[in-house]
Amino acid sequence: MHALVEQARGEVDQIRELIDEVLFLSELESGSRVVSLGAVAVLPELAAVAGELEERASRVGVALAVAGDPGIELEVRPRMLRVVAQNLAENAIRYAGPGATFTLAVERDAGNVILRGTDDGVGVAESDLGRLFERFYRADRARASRGTGLGLAIVKHVVTQAGGTVEARGGLGAGLEIRCILPARRSALV
């Protein structure tokens, strides 16, 4: 009896997560969520997300790491930056596989800021890379997961609204890298 209650509780939690993500994505698409507002230091936000997810990652055998320049700032609301980082990390926790390491990193590159979520896990078939940002799309090995299939679609919408682009790199056995390429913070006028 207790096992049935726990199973039902898990299914209710999964449905709640799906509804919350569909509503959030809908708000992003309608423009009612403001993505940019002031500037935020990126590295502390990435570290906070990694800290929040560390226990969950550890339970499935995925190590979390954070790297990058602590001086990098983005003109993105802290909540939106956390949404991106959390969805990237949760994707790796669900799909990278035991023994994988997932790294959230931030760096400057040619006038842009690159926010990367990289794992050295099982990877994704190259033929699936272009579809990872579609709503509800999940590669074959991910279909049995309890994920909603919306995490990377949400990442894409937040990054796009912030004036950036996203891309996926990797292959089977080669891990997965999601790159969020965002415009660097404009210098304040003196």
N, C-alpha and C positions, 0 to 999 in steps of 0.2 A: 504494500500500500504506500509506504514512504517513498519508494522508488518511482511510483506513478506520479505522486505529488511533485517530486523533484523534476521529473521529465516535463510535466505540465508547466511548472514554474519556468523552466528553461525555454520552452516554446513560447510562453507569454513574453519573456524578456526578448526573445528574438523578434517577435512580431512588433513589440514596442520599438526596438532599434530600427526595424525596417520603416515603420511609420514616421519616426523622428527624422530619419535620413531622407525619405521622400519629401516630407514637408520642408526640410532645410534646403534641399536641392531646388524645390519649387520656388522658395523665396529667393534663392540666388538667381534663378532664371528670370524672375519677374523684376529683379533689380531692387527689391525691397530691403535686402541686406546690404549695408554699406561695408565695402571691403577696405577702402582706404580712408584713413583718418589719422593724421599725425605720423610720427615715426616710432618704430620700436626696434630695440636691439634684438637681433635674431637669436644669437647663441643661448641666452638665458631661457628663452621660450622653448627652444629645442630640448635643452637640459631638463626643464620642468616636465615636458611631455614624456621624455625617456624615463624620468624618475617615477612618474605616475604609472607607467606600463611595465616597469622592471619586473615586478613579481609575476605578472601574467606571462611575460615573455619567458621568464625562468622556468615556469611550470611546463612549457612546451619545448624547452631546450634551446631557445634563441637568445643570444647575448645582444644587448643594446649598447651602442656607443654614440658619442656626440663629438664632433670635431669642427674646427673652423676659427675664423678671425672674430674675436669678441667685439671688435669695433664696427662690424657691419650692421647697418640699420636698413630697414625697409619701411616704405610708407604704406603699411598694412596694419589694420587693427590687430592687437595682440590675440584676440579671440579667433580671428580668421587664420592667423599664422599657426595657432595651436591646432585648429581644425585640419590644416594641411599636414602638419607634422604628425598628428595623431592618426590620420587615415593612412599615411605612408607607413608608419610603424605597425599599425594593426594589420595592414596587408602582409607585411613580412612575418609577423607573429603567426598569422593564419596559414601562410603558404610556403615560407622559406624552408621549413623542415628542421628537425632536431639537429643541433650542432652548428647551425648557421649563425652568423653575426650580421646584425643590421646596424648600419651607421647613418645617422642624420648629420649632414654636413652643410656648411655654408661657406661660399668663397666668392671673390670678385672675379669677373672675367669680361674683358673688353666692354666696359661701361654697363655691365649687367651684374646682377647678383644671382648666383646659382645656388638653389637649395636642392640638395640631393638626398634621396633615400636609396641606399645601396645595400643589398644583401649578397652573400656568397652561397646562397642556398640552391635548391633544385632548379630554379630558373623557370622560364616560360618559353614555349616554342616560338621561334622567330615569326612564324605565321600568325601568332596571337598578339604580338606586341602592339600592333596598330589598333587593336580592338579593346585593349585593357581599359580605356577611358569611357567606353560605352556603358550606359546604364544596364545593370543586371547581367553584363557579360562576365562569364567566368570561364577560364581555360578548363580543359577536361579534368585535370587532377583536382581542381578547386570546386568542382560541382557538388562534392559531398560535404563541403565546408558549411559551417553555420553562418558564414558571412552573408551580407545582403546583396553584394554585387554593385554597391553604390559608392563605396569609398573613393575609388580613383576617379569616378565621374565628379564627385564633389571636389576633389583636389583640382581637377581641370577647370571647373567653373570658378572656384575662388581665384586661382592663378590668372585665368583669363580676365576676370573682372578687375584684377589688380594690374592689368596691362601686360601680362606675361604669357608665356607658352609652356607647354609640358611635352616631354618626350620620354619614351621608354626604350631601354637598351638591354640586351642580354640574349639568352638562349637557353635551351635545355642543358642542365649541368653547369651553366655559366652564371648563375645568379640573376638578379634583376636590379636595374638602376632606373629610378624615376628621377628625371631632371626637371626642375621647375625654374625656368629662366625668367627673371623679373627685372624690370628697370631699376637701376641703382637710385638711391635716394638723391633727389636734387639738393644741391648745397643751399643752405639758407643765405639769403642776400644780406650783406652787411652794410 
